[in-house]
Amino acid sequence: MINPEKLSLQGRRLLDRRGFLGTAGLSTAGLALTSMLSADGLLASDLGGGAGGHSEVGRAGHKAPIRPSIDPDRPYASRKPHFDMPAKQVLVIYLPGAVSHLDTFDYKPALWDLDGKKPPGLPAVTFEGPSGNIAKPFWDFKPRGETGKMVSDLVPHLAKQVDDFCFFHALKTDTSAHPQGENFMNTGFTMEGFPSFGSWVTYALGTENQELPSFVAINDPRGMARSGKNNFGNGFLPAAFQGTDFTAKNPPTNLNRPRGLSAHDDRATIDLLQRLNARHLSLYPGDANLAGRIASYELAGKMQTSVPDVMDLAGESAATLKAYGVEGGSELRGHYARNCILARRLIEKGVRVVQLFNGSDPAGGNGITNWDSHSDIKRTHAMQAEIMDQPTAALIADMRQRGLLDHTLVVWATEFGRMPFLQANGTGRDHNPGAFTCFLTGAGAKRGFSYGESDEFGFKAAVNETTVYDFNATLLHLMGLDHERLTFYHNGIERRLTNVHGTVVKDVVA
């Protein structure tokens, strides 16, 4: 029996028939109103996740954060974006070392006119020392496609697809150093320890495939980029959202069942571990690292069957392998081409974020293992383009033909550009943080479009200057995420990918 004297006033009213019916009616109406407001995106804040409040602002003019509702037992479960956009997945093709925009996609006729002359009004000293004379592009430019976009002969395969690309030509960054530049482009901060773009996206959206990681990083066949795992790390986000790195050549290790252990015994062992882990987690419900570790172990069990399937390229046709350039080129191109096919297969399987690297830095790069061409740029950039161009172009074309770009955004990016003049007494171009080029294609991005311009020498952004903050804000927007509301409370600060900066470039949205 319930003792009414021990109940609160509201509790005693609920025992009364009229009070119960009245309260229930109001509660039902309140729930209905909340549901309708949430469906229309009009809730001021939804701390439990969902679609609420894209346009609402909180105190002091700041938008209230939208924190995803994450089940510790299912951290990878698919979650709704803040607002609806075509892009549901994203493939980031990242080129460490700084691709020369002046020798690829940013056509500057003035460089031909001033070739071999001292640069007027440009600095005498840059990142690595005194500057030399203006150098025209080392490859010819030609008009391509129906748009007539001028693109160099260095990237002939990508050049055929320019009518599908959306270029950013006035990008600028805050640093001239590679580690900090990679950090800034991939995490929004020059310092280490901040979550990567892929981690923010999977933290917000989870993934459609519960048998594979939500975020996969495919390193270059030669190794990792300068900033290593920081480029795909989770930083202070829950551990479940760190990128999982493997390549077509080097699959995840320790997935095979030990010899002498039957499939039945293996399954029984996994089931026992799951029960023990669940009991342990119940004792520490707020421990995100523990929850992430348990989730990763459970995912590893599922990957015993899912990874061999996605890694098996035996089912790819001879025509596909030829289109990607698996055979007939350098050994490195063959390995990178297989990585490109792996990237497409992961997207096909529903992996939310795939980050594909072209270039590494095992011993300083210097144009040999990445795009950092301080010397002999004509030879070293040609080496990197032979590896990158055909497989990358085939990957994009293959994804478009299969309909994957209807819901996948593709990002081609590097950390900064290169100077319009040679280094003193040299044959290469120095780092240029003042202007560089990246492009998008696929879901949500305009096709055959160029945004912004660098100056006549390609030295600095001149028209529609675009910061890395703006670029990342735009990428999140194309994924249906408000960069100002996608936050994580850490050390007393509502942290976000774009810090306290960034404006969405609406002009590039289809």
N, C-alpha and C positions, 0 to 999 in steps of 0.2 A: 504493500500500500504506500502511496505517496503522501507524505505529511505536508499539507498546504502551508503550515506555519514556517517550514524551512525553505520555501520557495520565494523568489523575488516577486515584486509586484507584478511584473510582466508575466512571470510564470503562473501566478495565481489567476491572472486574467485569462490565460490560455485554458485553464480548467473550466472557465465559464463558457457555455455554448455560444452566446452572442459575441463574447470577446474573441473566442477562437475563430469564428467565422469571419468577423470583421478584420482581424489581423491577417488571416490567411488570404482574404480577398485583396487587401492592400499589398501583401507580399507578392502575390501572383502578378498583380498589375505592375509592381516595381520590377520584377524579373522580366516581364514582357517589354517594358520600356527600355530596360538596360540592353536587352537583346536587340531591339530595333536600332538603338543608338549605335551599338557596336557594329551592326551590319552596315550602317551608313557611314561608319568611320567618324562618329561625332563624339565619342568619349574623350574627355580631356586627357586621361592617362590610363593605360592598361598595364599595370605593373606585373600582371600575370601573363602577358603575351597576347597575341591575336592581332586584329587588324585595326585597333582603335586609333583615332585621333591624328591623322596625318597633318591636318592644318591647325590643330590647337596649339596654343602656347601657354606656358606656365608663368610663374612669377618672374619679374625682371625681364620679360620678353623672351625667355628661353623656352623652347619646346620641351614638354614633359617627355621623359624617356619611355621607350617601349621595350620592356624586357621580355624576351621569349620565355614561355612556360616550358621548362625542361624537366622531363621525368628522369630522375637519376638512373632508373633501371633501363630507360630507352633514350639516351641523350641524342641519338642520331635520327630519331623519329622526325618525319617531315613536318614542317611548320609553315603557316601562312605568312606571306610577305606583308609589309605595311600597306601596300596598295598593289593593284594588279598591273603587271607589265609582261610583255611576251617572254622575256628571258627568264628561264627557270634554272639553267645551268650556265657555267662559265668556264671557258678554256683560256688560260693565260699563257701565251708563248713569250717567254722572257729571254732576252739576249744580253747577258752580262758583258761588260767591257766597253759599252758605248758605241753603238753603230753610228757611222758618219751619215747624218741626214743629208749632207751636201753631195754625197756620192751615191745616194739611193733615191730618195723621194722629194727632196726640197731643191727644186731647180732654180739656180741663180745665174742668169746670163752675165751679170757684172763680173763674175769670177773669171770668165774667159777674157773679158776686156782688160782686166788688171793682172792677169797671170804673170808671175815673176816679178811683180813690182811690190814696193813696200805698201802695207795696208794703210790707207788714209784714215786717221782718226781712230785707229784701233790700238789696243794696248801693246806696249813694247815687251812686256813680260807677262807670261801666263802661268798656269799651274806648274809646269815642269821647267820653266826658265824662259829665256829670251825668245821672242817670236821671229820667224823668218818672213819670207815673202808670200804674197797671195798665191794660192795654188788652185788652178781650175780643177773640176772633177776629173778623176782618173778614168772615168768611163763616159761614153757618150749618152746623152739623154735623147729620148724620142717620145712623140705623142702616142699615147696608148688608149685603146678602147674608144667607145663612142664619146666619152667625155674629153678625150684628147689630153689626159693628164700626162705631164712630162715625168718619165721615170727612166732611170739609168739602166744600161745593159748589165750592170752587176747582178740584178735580180730579174732575169727575163721571165721566169715562171710566175712570180708574184705580179709582175707587170701586166700579164694577160688578164688579171682579175681586178684591176683598179676600179672598174665601174661598180664593183661590189663593196669597195672599201670606204671608210669614213676616216679621213686623216685629221690629226691635230698637228698643225705646223708651227704653233707659237707656244710650245711647252717650255717651261723653265723650272729649274730646281734650285735648292738652297745650298748645294755642296758640289765641290769639284772632285771629291775622293770617291773611289769605287765602293768601299764597304758602306760608307754613309749614304752614298747615292742609291745603292741597292736597298738598304734599310728604308730610306725615305720613300722610294717608289713602292715597295712591297708592304711596308708597315705604317707609313705615314709619319715616321720619326727617324731622325738620323741616328739616334742612339739605339742600342740593342735592348731587347727585353720587352718589346711591344708586340701585340698580336698582328699577325699577317692578314692581308686582305682575305685570303681563303678561309682563315680561321673566323674572321668576323662574319663572313657569309654563312658558313656552316653553323656557327653559333646561333645566327638568326633563323636559318631556314632548315637545318638538318639535311636529310638526304632522302631520296626515293628508294634507294637500294640498301636494305639492312644487312646484306651479305658481304658488302664491300665497304672500305673506308669512305667517309663522306668527303674527304679532301685528300687527293693523291698528288704528290710532287714527283715528277719524272726528271731526275737529274741528267745532265749531259753525260754521254758515254765516257768522257774524260774525267768526270768527278763533279764536285759541288762548286757553286759560285763562291765569290769571295766571302760573303756573309754567311755561307753555309746554311744550317738549318734555321737560322733566324729568318730567312726569306719565306719559310713556310711554318714557322713556329706559332704556338698558341699564346706566348707571352703570359699575361696574367689571366687570360680567359681559362675556363675549365679545361683540364688536361685532355678531355675527350676530343677537343677541336684542333689539336695539332695535326699538321699534314703528315701523311704516311708516305715515305719515299721509297720507291723502287723503280727499276728500269726493265726494259724488255730483256736485257742481257743479265741483269741481277735481280731476280724476283725476291719477294720477302723470304727470309730464312726461317728455318725451324717450323715449317708448316706440315711437313710429312709425318705420318704416324711412325713411331719408333718400331724398329724391326722386332718381331716376336709378340707384338701387341695386336690382338684381333680388333676388328672394327667394333664388335659388341663391347669388348672391355674398354676400348677407347671412349665410346659413347657413355658408358657407365661412369667412367672417371670424370668426364666433363660434367655430367649431371650432378655428381657428388660435389665437385668443386663449385658449381653454380649455387647449390643449396648452402654450402659453407660460406661462400662469399656474400650471399644475400643475408644470412644471419649476422655476419660480421658488419655489413653495411648498416643494418638496422640499429646497431649500437652507436654508430657515428653518422647520423642522417645528414649532417651539414658538411661532411668532408667531401668536397668536389674532387680532390685529387684521388681519393680512394674510389669514389664512384667512377671516375674516368678510367682508373686502372682496371677495375673489374669489367667495365664495359669493353675496354680494349682486349682483355683476355677472351671475353665471350665472342667478340668480333673475330679474333684470331681463330677461334674454333670454326666459325662459319667460313672463314677464308681458306680453310683446308680444301674445300671443294670449289669455292667461287673463283679464287685466284688462278689455279691451274687452267680453268676454263677460259678466263679472260686473257690469259697470257698465251694461249695456244693459237699461233698464227697459221697452223696447218690448213685451216679452212679458208684462208684468204686466196683469192684467185690469182693466177699468174699475171693477169692484166693489172690487178690492184698492186701487186708487188712491183711490177714494172713502173707503174705510174708514180709510186712513192720513191722510186730510185733505190730500192733495196739492193739491187745488183747493178754492176756496170760503172760504178763510181768508186770513190775512196772507201776504205774499210769504215772510217768514221761516219761517212754519209750513210752507209748501210745500217750501222747501229742506230744513228739518229732517225733514219726512216722507220725502223722497227719501233722506236719510241713514239713516233707520230701515229703509227697504226694502233699501238697500245692506247694512246690518248683517245683516239676515236672510239675504240672498243669500250673504254671506261665510260665515256659520255653515253654511248649506246646503252650501257647497263644502268644508267641513272645516277652515276656519281655526280654530286653537286658541283664540285670544283676540281678541275685538273690544271696543274701548273707544269708546263713543259719547258725545260731549260735548253737553250742552245748556246753553249759556251761554259767553260769552267775556269777555275783559277788554282790549280794544284801548285804552281810555282811562279806566280806573278803574271801569268797570261801573256802579256806583251805581244798580242796579236796572233800568237801561235795556238793557244788553247781557247781564246775568246776574242772579242772584237776590239781590244785595247791597242790600236795600231799607232804607237808613237813613232815607229820606224817602218819603212818599206810598206806603206799602206796599200800600194797597188798589189803587192804579193799577198800580204796577210789578210786583207779584207776579201780578196779573191778566194783564199783558202776557206775562210768562214762561210762565204756565200755558196761555195760549191757544196758544203755540208747542209746548209740551211734552206736554200731557195727551193729546190725541186720538192723535197719531202713536205715542207711547210705548205707550199702551194697545193700539192696533191691532197694534203690533209683537209684544207679548207674546201677545196672543190669536192672532195669525197663526202664531207659532212653536208655540204649544200645539196648534193645529188641525193643523199639519203634522207633529206628532210630534217636533219638534226639542227640546222641553223634556224629553223622556225622557232625553236625554244632555247637555243644556246647562243650566248654572246661570246665572240672570240676577240681577245685583246692581244695585240702584238706590241711589245714594249721593250724599252731599254732605259738605262738610268740617266743619261744625258747625251749631248751631241759632241761634235768635234769642231775644231776651229777652221775658219776659211783660209788660214795660212799654215805653212809648214813650220815645224819647230826649227830653231836656228841650226843651220848646217845639217838639216835632217831631211828625212823622206817620209815623215808621218805627221799626223795632225794631233794636237794636244786636246785635252778635255775642254768641253764648252758647256757650262751649266746654263748659259743664257738663252739657248735655243736648241730644240731637238724635236724629232718627229716620232709619233706613235700612231697606230691606226686600230680601228675597230671594224668588225664585220659581224653579220648575223642578227639575232633577235633584238629588235628595238633600235638599232643604229641606222642612220641614213646611209643610202648607197650612192656611190659616185659623188662624194661630198668632201670638201676640204674646209676646215675651220681654222682661222687665224693665219698670220703670215709672219715670218721672220724678216729682218731688214734686208737690204739689197745684197749684203754679203753673207746672210745666214748666220750672223754673229749674235744678234739678240732678237727676242720676240718683239714684234713691232705692232701688229694688229691683233686685237683680241688675245692679249697675253693670257696664258692659261697656266696656273700653278699645278703642282702635283696634288695639292689639296682639292682643287677644282676637278682634276682628272679622276681622282678616287671618289669624290662625291658623285660624279656623273656615272661611274661604273656601278656604284651602289644603287643609284636611282634607276638605272636600266634593269637592275635585279629586283626592283620593287621595294627598295629600302631607303628610308629617309636618313641620310648620314648624320643629321643633327639629333635624331632620336634613337639611333642604334648605339647604345652606350653600355658601359660596364663600370660599376662603382668600385674604384680601386684606390686605396690610400687616401681617402677623403675627396676624391675627384671623380666626376662622371666622365670617364675616358671614352674617346671615340677614335675611329680611324683618321678623321680629319682634324684632330685636336680641337681648336676653337675657330677654325678657318673653313674655307671651301664654299664654292657656289656651283650648283649644277649647271652645266652648259646645255641649256634646253635646245639650242640650235642643232645639236647633233642627234636629237631624238627623233626617230621616224614618226 
